[in-house]
């Protein structure tokens, strides 16, 4: 008994994951609704992530645009500096040439001055002393002395002018060289700055590329979630329609039989929690064999693992565990005091044994699909005087 009960419990746990098409419950639809709501929440989270990524991408694009603009302005500055440096190179070359020419003139004048002095020393006719002392009067002496002073002063002034000219040329040259070096130094600084900006631009481009990849991934993920939501919604619609048909059938049964759509008045009670008839009593094309065969009972749609109850009190005359694909499969037959027998077929597990006394409404097993069955249901028979009758006539 304990083993049978354990088997029944395991079967019940298995059935919870999949409710068959024969009986749809609101709980199944509610579970699907919860799944859809979870998907909607995931979609909202993904949309939020996408908005954040798009915002980050816009910020990164703005930053890169600013860096590009800074780099473009910097390149213009570098080009202008290069032109200015080239001008100063030309000026330095000119001033260098002018300084060299001034130095040559100074040296040439100095050599001429030295030559004249040497010449005056070597030729007595031009010796300063002879020239002075050849004066024939005091006034002549003073005049000649003044001439010699003028000559010496002229030579000295001329030499100083050449020196000043050369110094000025070298001074200007030095200034131009200093300006040129300052410009070159500034150019090097700008080139370093340009290199730094280009690195930042490259980093920004890399960040933008990564953000675009993330956006593509999240977009693809959201599309898959939307597809799954559509599939779940379709399943909800199908289940809802099936439940509607099932409820209509139960409502019709309620109008025919009374309370709850489940016949319970009279000698027999209904053996299931549902009244969804999937196949009535009488001849039919057998769903397994595909041949016209008599159907000796009614098939009641029910969830796999749901309870099967005794229709009336009596004694268990047959309790068979058979998981094959022939006949009733695992089934129970109960002999009742009024001389009738009820049979419950295709069960997944039993809770009773042969010879056991059962009461009306007692659980005797659990819905399954054993034997010649194409889905979970209860095959229910009532036998009178050894022959099968339509069970629906006895409620």
LUMBA-575934 format. One record per residue (C-alpha): residue in three letters; x, y, z. Coordinates in steps of 0.25 Angstrom, whole numbers. Layout:
BEGIN
+------+-------+-------+-------+
! resn !    px !    py !    pz !
+------+-------+-------+-------+
!  ala !     X !     Y !     Z !
...
+------+-------+-------+-------+
***
This chain:
BEGIN
+------+-------+-------+-------+
! resn !    px !    py !    pz !
+------+-------+-------+-------+
!  unk !     0 !     0 !     0 !
!  unk !    11 !    10 !     4 !
!  unk !    18 !     7 !    -9 !
!  unk !     6 !     9 !   -17 !
!  unk !     3 !    22 !   -10 !
!  unk !    18 !    27 !   -12 !
!  unk !    16 !    24 !   -27 !
!  unk !     3 !    32 !   -27 !
!  unk !    10 !    44 !   -21 !
!  unk !    22 !    43 !   -31 !
!  unk !    12 !    43 !   -42 !
!  unk !     4 !    55 !   -37 !
!  unk !    17 !    63 !   -36 !
!  unk !    20 !    59 !   -50 !
!  unk !     7 !    64 !   -55 !
!  unk !     8 !    78 !   -49 !
!  unk !    18 !    82 !   -60 !
!  unk !     9 !    79 !   -71 !
!  unk !    -6 !    79 !   -71 !
!  unk !   -12 !    72 !   -83 !
!  unk !   -21 !    77 !   -94 !
!  unk !   -32 !    68 !   -88 !
!  unk !   -34 !    78 !   -76 !
!  unk !   -29 !    92 !   -75 !
!  unk !   -29 !    99 !   -62 !
!  unk !   -29 !   113 !   -58 !
!  unk !   -16 !   111 !   -50 !
!  unk !    -9 !   107 !   -63 !
!  unk !   -13 !   120 !   -70 !
!  unk !   -10 !   128 !   -57 !
!  unk !     4 !   122 !   -58 !
!  unk !     6 !   126 !   -72 !
!  unk !     1 !   140 !   -69 !
!  unk !    12 !   140 !   -58 !
!  unk !    22 !   136 !   -68 !
!  unk !    17 !   146 !   -78 !
!  unk !    18 !   157 !   -67 !
!  unk !    32 !   153 !   -64 !
!  unk !    36 !   154 !   -78 !
!  unk !    29 !   168 !   -79 !
!  unk !    38 !   172 !   -67 !
!  unk !    50 !   166 !   -74 !
!  unk !    46 !   174 !   -86 !
!  unk !    45 !   187 !   -78 !
!  unk !    59 !   185 !   -71 !
!  unk !    65 !   182 !   -85 !
!  unk !    58 !   195 !   -90 !
!  unk !    64 !   203 !   -78 !
!  unk !    78 !   197 !   -81 !
!  unk !    76 !   201 !   -96 !
!  unk !    72 !   215 !   -92 !
!  unk !    85 !   216 !   -83 !
!  unk !    94 !   210 !   -94 !
!  unk !    88 !   220 !  -104 !
!  unk !    90 !   232 !   -94 !
!  unk !   104 !   227 !   -92 !
!  unk !   107 !   226 !  -107 !
!  unk !   101 !   240 !  -109 !
!  unk !   110 !   246 !   -98 !
!  unk !   122 !   238 !  -104 !
!  unk !   119 !   243 !  -118 !
!  unk !   118 !   258 !  -113 !
!  unk !   131 !   256 !  -105 !
!  unk !   138 !   250 !  -118 !
!  unk !   132 !   262 !  -126 !
!  unk !   138 !   272 !  -116 !
!  unk !   152 !   265 !  -117 !
!  unk !   151 !   264 !  -132 !
!  unk !   149 !   279 !  -132 !
!  unk !   160 !   282 !  -122 !
!  unk !   170 !   273 !  -131 !
!  unk !   166 !   281 !  -143 !
!  unk !   168 !   294 !  -137 !
!  unk !   182 !   289 !  -132 !
!  unk !   186 !   284 !  -145 !
!  unk !   183 !   298 !  -151 !
!  unk !   192 !   304 !  -140 !
!  unk !   203 !   295 !  -143 !
!  unk !   202 !   298 !  -158 !
!  unk !   202 !   313 !  -155 !
!  unk !   214 !   311 !  -146 !
!  unk !   221 !   303 !  -157 !
!  unk !   219 !   314 !  -167 !
!  unk !   224 !   324 !  -156 !
!  unk !   236 !   316 !  -153 !
!  unk !   239 !   315 !  -168 !
!  unk !   239 !   330 !  -169 !
!  unk !   248 !   331 !  -157 !
!  unk !   258 !   321 !  -163 !
!  unk !   258 !   330 !  -176 !
!  unk !   260 !   343 !  -167 !
!  unk !   271 !   336 !  -159 !
!  unk !   278 !   332 !  -172 !
!  unk !   278 !   346 !  -177 !
!  unk !   282 !   352 !  -163 !
!  unk !   293 !   342 !  -162 !
!  unk !   298 !   346 !  -176 !
!  unk !   297 !   361 !  -172 !
!  unk !   305 !   358 !  -159 !
!  unk !   316 !   351 !  -167 !
!  unk !   316 !   362 !  -177 !
!  unk !   318 !   372 !  -166 !
!  unk !   328 !   364 !  -159 !
!  unk !   336 !   363 !  -172 !
!  unk !   335 !   378 !  -174 !
!  unk !   340 !   380 !  -160 !
!  unk !   352 !   371 !  -162 !
!  unk !   355 !   377 !  -176 !
!  unk !   355 !   391 !  -170 !
!  unk !   363 !   387 !  -159 !
!  unk !   373 !   381 !  -168 !
!  unk !   374 !   394 !  -176 !
!  unk !   376 !   402 !  -164 !
!  unk !   387 !   393 !  -160 !
!  unk !   393 !   394 !  -174 !
!  unk !   393 !   409 !  -174 !
!  unk !   399 !   410 !  -160 !
!  unk !   410 !   400 !  -164 !
!  unk !   412 !   408 !  -177 !
!  unk !   413 !   421 !  -169 !
!  unk !   423 !   415 !  -160 !
!  unk !   432 !   408 !  -171 !
!  unk !   432 !   421 !  -180 !
!  unk !   438 !   433 !  -173 !
!  unk !   431 !   442 !  -182 !
!  unk !   418 !   439 !  -176 !
!  unk !   424 !   437 !  -162 !
!  unk !   415 !   445 !  -152 !
!  unk !   427 !   451 !  -145 !
!  unk !   434 !   455 !  -158 !
!  unk !   420 !   461 !  -163 !
!  unk !   418 !   469 !  -150 !
!  unk !   433 !   474 !  -149 !
!  unk !   433 !   478 !  -163 !
!  unk !   424 !   490 !  -159 !
!  unk !   431 !   503 !  -162 !
!  unk !   423 !   511 !  -152 !
!  unk !   415 !   509 !  -139 !
!  unk !   402 !   510 !  -146 !
!  unk !   406 !   500 !  -157 !
!  unk !   411 !   491 !  -145 !
!  unk !   397 !   492 !  -138 !
!  unk !   390 !   490 !  -152 !
!  unk !   398 !   477 !  -155 !
!  unk !   396 !   472 !  -141 !
!  unk !   381 !   474 !  -143 !
!  unk !   382 !   467 !  -156 !
!  unk !   388 !   455 !  -150 !
!  unk !   378 !   455 !  -139 !
!  unk !   367 !   456 !  -149 !
!  unk !   372 !   444 !  -157 !
!  unk !   374 !   435 !  -144 !
!  unk !   360 !   439 !  -139 !
!  unk !   354 !   436 !  -153 !
!  unk !   360 !   423 !  -153 !
!  unk !   356 !   420 !  -139 !
!  unk !   341 !   425 !  -142 !
!  unk !   340 !   417 !  -154 !
!  unk !   345 !   404 !  -147 !
!  unk !   335 !   406 !  -136 !
!  unk !   324 !   408 !  -146 !
!  unk !   328 !   395 !  -153 !
!  unk !   328 !   388 !  -139 !
!  unk !   315 !   394 !  -135 !
!  unk !   309 !   389 !  -149 !
!  unk !   314 !   375 !  -147 !
!  unk !   309 !   375 !  -132 !
!  unk !   296 !   380 !  -137 !
!  unk !   295 !   369 !  -148 !
!  unk !   299 !   358 !  -138 !
!  unk !   289 !   363 !  -128 !
!  unk !   278 !   363 !  -138 !
!  unk !   282 !   349 !  -142 !
!  unk !   282 !   345 !  -128 !
!  unk !   268 !   350 !  -126 !
!  unk !   263 !   343 !  -138 !
!  unk !   270 !   330 !  -134 !
!  unk !   263 !   331 !  -120 !
!  unk !   250 !   334 !  -126 !
!  unk !   251 !   322 !  -136 !
!  unk !   255 !   313 !  -124 !
!  unk !   243 !   317 !  -116 !
!  unk !   234 !   314 !  -128 !
!  unk !   240 !   301 !  -130 !
!  unk !   239 !   298 !  -115 !
!  unk !   224 !   302 !  -116 !
!  unk !   222 !   294 !  -128 !
!  unk !   227 !   282 !  -120 !
!  unk !   218 !   285 !  -109 !
!  unk !   206 !   285 !  -119 !
!  unk !   210 !   272 !  -125 !
!  unk !   210 !   266 !  -112 !
!  unk !   197 !   271 !  -109 !
!  unk !   192 !   266 !  -123 !
!  unk !   197 !   252 !  -119 !
!  unk !   190 !   253 !  -106 !
!  unk !   177 !   257 !  -113 !
!  unk !   178 !   246 !  -124 !
!  unk !   180 !   236 !  -112 !
!  unk !   167 !   241 !  -106 !
!  unk !   160 !   241 !  -119 !
!  unk !   164 !   227 !  -121 !
!  unk !   159 !   223 !  -107 !
!  unk !   146 !   230 !  -110 !
!  unk !   144 !   222 !  -123 !
!  unk !   147 !   209 !  -116 !
!  unk !   137 !   212 !  -105 !
!  unk !   126 !   216 !  -116 !
!  unk !   129 !   203 !  -123 !
!  unk !   127 !   195 !  -110 !
!  unk !   114 !   202 !  -107 !
!  unk !   109 !   199 !  -121 !
!  unk !   112 !   184 !  -119 !
!  unk !   105 !   185 !  -105 !
!  unk !    93 !   192 !  -112 !
!  unk !    93 !   181 !  -123 !
!  unk !    93 !   170 !  -112 !
!  unk !    82 !   176 !  -104 !
!  unk !    74 !   178 !  -116 !
!  unk !    75 !   164 !  -120 !
!  unk !    72 !   159 !  -106 !
!  unk !    60 !   168 !  -106 !
!  unk !    55 !   162 !  -119 !
!  unk !    56 !   148 !  -113 !
!  unk !    48 !   152 !  -101 !
!  unk !    38 !   158 !  -110 !
!  unk !    37 !   146 !  -118 !
!  unk !    36 !   137 !  -105 !
!  unk !    25 !   147 !  -100 !
!  unk !    17 !   145 !  -113 !
!  unk !    18 !   130 !  -112 !
!  unk !    14 !   130 !   -97 !
!  unk !     2 !   140 !  -101 !
!  unk !    -2 !   130 !  -112 !
!  unk !    -2 !   119 !  -102 !
!  unk !   -10 !   127 !   -92 !
!  unk !   -20 !   130 !  -103 !
!  unk !   -21 !   115 !  -107 !
!  unk !   -22 !   111 !   -93 !
!  unk !   -33 !   121 !   -90 !
!  unk !   -41 !   117 !  -102 !
!  unk !   -39 !   102 !   -97 !
!  unk !   -44 !   106 !   -83 !
!  unk !   -55 !   114 !   -89 !
!  unk !   -60 !   102 !   -97 !
!  unk !   -58 !    93 !   -84 !
!  unk !   -66 !   102 !   -76 !
!  unk !   -77 !   103 !   -86 !
!  unk !   -77 !    87 !   -86 !
!  unk !   -78 !    87 !   -71 !
!  unk !   -89 !    98 !   -71 !
!  unk !   -97 !    89 !   -80 !
!  unk !   -94 !    77 !   -71 !
!  unk !   -99 !    86 !   -59 !
!  unk !  -112 !    89 !   -66 !
!  unk !  -114 !    75 !   -69 !
!  unk !  -109 !    68 !   -56 !
!  unk !  -110 !    79 !   -46 !
!  unk !  -100 !    84 !   -35 !
!  unk !   -86 !    88 !   -40 !
!  unk !   -87 !    80 !   -53 !
!  unk !   -83 !    67 !   -46 !
!  unk !   -95 !    57 !   -44 !
!  unk !   -96 !    53 !   -30 !
!  unk !  -110 !    50 !   -27 !
!  unk !  -115 !    36 !   -26 !
!  unk !  -108 !    23 !   -24 !
!  unk !   -95 !    27 !   -31 !
!  unk !   -86 !    39 !   -30 !
!  unk !   -77 !    45 !   -41 !
!  unk !   -63 !    38 !   -40 !
!  unk !   -55 !    51 !   -44 !
!  unk !   -54 !    66 !   -40 !
!  unk !   -57 !    69 !   -55 !
!  unk !   -69 !    66 !   -63 !
!  unk !   -62 !    68 !   -77 !
!  unk !   -66 !    56 !   -86 !
!  unk !   -56 !    54 !   -96 !
!  unk !   -63 !    41 !  -102 !
!  unk !   -77 !    36 !   -99 !
!  unk !   -83 !    22 !   -99 !
!  unk !   -85 !    15 !  -112 !
!  unk !   -79 !    11 !  -125 !
!  unk !   -67 !    20 !  -129 !
!  unk !   -54 !    20 !  -137 !
!  unk !   -44 !    15 !  -127 !
!  unk !   -33 !    26 !  -125 !
!  unk !   -22 !    16 !  -124 !
!  unk !   -26 !     5 !  -134 !
!  unk !   -33 !    13 !  -144 !
!  unk !   -45 !     3 !  -145 !
!  unk !   -60 !     4 !  -142 !
!  unk !   -61 !    -2 !  -128 !
!  unk !   -72 !    -1 !  -117 !
!  unk !   -68 !     8 !  -106 !
!  unk !   -73 !     1 !   -93 !
!  unk !   -72 !    14 !   -84 !
!  unk !   -70 !    28 !   -84 !
!  unk !   -56 !    35 !   -84 !
!  unk !   -55 !    47 !   -74 !
!  unk !   -44 !    57 !   -77 !
!  unk !   -36 !    60 !   -65 !
!  unk !   -22 !    64 !   -61 !
!  unk !   -11 !    54 !   -60 !
!  unk !    -9 !    50 !   -46 !
!  unk !   -23 !    55 !   -41 !
!  unk !   -31 !    47 !   -32 !
!  unk !   -41 !    36 !   -36 !
!  unk !   -52 !    33 !   -26 !
!  unk !   -61 !    21 !   -24 !
!  unk !   -75 !    24 !   -30 !
!  unk !   -82 !    16 !   -19 !
!  unk !   -78 !     7 !    -7 !
!  unk !   -74 !    -7 !   -10 !
!  unk !   -63 !   -17 !   -10 !
!  unk !   -51 !   -16 !   -19 !
!  unk !   -52 !   -29 !   -28 !
!  unk !   -41 !   -25 !   -38 !
!  unk !   -28 !   -16 !   -35 !
!  unk !   -18 !   -18 !   -47 !
!  unk !    -5 !   -11 !   -49 !
!  unk !    -2 !   -11 !   -63 !
!  unk !     6 !    -1 !   -70 !
!  unk !     5 !    -7 !   -84 !
!  unk !    -2 !    -2 !   -96 !
!  unk !   -13 !   -12 !   -97 !
!  unk !   -27 !   -11 !   -91 !
!  unk !   -31 !    -4 !   -78 !
!  unk !   -16 !    -3 !   -74 !
!  unk !   -16 !     0 !   -59 !
!  unk !   -30 !    -1 !   -54 !
!  unk !   -40 !    -4 !   -43 !
!  unk !   -54 !   -11 !   -43 !
!  unk !   -63 !   -10 !   -31 !
!  unk !   -75 !   -19 !   -28 !
!  unk !   -86 !   -11 !   -21 !
!  unk !   -97 !   -17 !   -12 !
!  unk !  -108 !   -13 !   -22 !
!  unk !  -102 !   -24 !   -32 !
!  unk !   -95 !   -15 !   -41 !
!  unk !   -80 !   -13 !   -44 !
!  unk !   -73 !     0 !   -47 !
!  unk !   -59 !     0 !   -54 !
!  unk !   -48 !    11 !   -55 !
!  unk !   -38 !     9 !   -66 !
!  unk !   -24 !    15 !   -71 !
!  unk !   -20 !    20 !   -57 !
!  unk !    -5 !    23 !   -53 !
!  unk !    -6 !    17 !   -39 !
!  unk !   -15 !    10 !   -29 !
!  unk !   -18 !    13 !   -15 !
!  unk !   -26 !     0 !   -13 !
!  unk !   -25 !   -15 !   -14 !
!  unk !   -33 !   -27 !   -17 !
!  unk !   -44 !   -30 !    -7 !
!  unk !   -43 !   -17 !     0 !
!  unk !   -56 !   -10 !     5 !
!  unk !   -57 !     4 !    -1 !
!  unk !   -67 !    15 !     2 !
!  unk !   -74 !    25 !    -7 !
!  unk !   -64 !    36 !   -11 !
!  unk !   -52 !    29 !    -6 !
!  unk !   -39 !    31 !   -14 !
!  unk !   -36 !    18 !   -21 !
!  unk !   -25 !    23 !   -31 !
!  unk !   -20 !    34 !   -40 !
!  unk !   -22 !    38 !   -54 !
!  unk !   -12 !    33 !   -64 !
!  unk !   -11 !    28 !   -79 !
!  unk !    -8 !    14 !   -77 !
!  unk !   -13 !     3 !   -87 !
!  unk !   -19 !     6 !  -100 !
!  unk !   -20 !    21 !   -97 !
!  unk !   -16 !    34 !  -105 !
!  unk !   -16 !    43 !   -93 !
!  unk !   -19 !    45 !   -78 !
!  unk !   -34 !    42 !   -75 !
!  unk !   -43 !    32 !   -67 !
!  unk !   -50 !    21 !   -75 !
!  unk !   -62 !    19 !   -66 !
!  unk !   -72 !     7 !   -68 !
!  unk !   -85 !     3 !   -61 !
!  unk !   -88 !   -12 !   -63 !
!  unk !  -102 !   -17 !   -60 !
!  unk !  -105 !   -32 !   -60 !
!  unk !   -91 !   -34 !   -67 !
!  unk !   -94 !   -25 !   -78 !
!  unk !   -88 !   -10 !   -80 !
!  unk !   -98 !     1 !   -80 !
!  unk !   -98 !    16 !   -83 !
!  unk !   -93 !    22 !   -69 !
!  unk !  -100 !    35 !   -72 !
!  unk !  -113 !    28 !   -71 !
!  unk !  -110 !    25 !   -56 !
!  unk !  -108 !    38 !   -50 !
+------+-------+-------+-------+
***
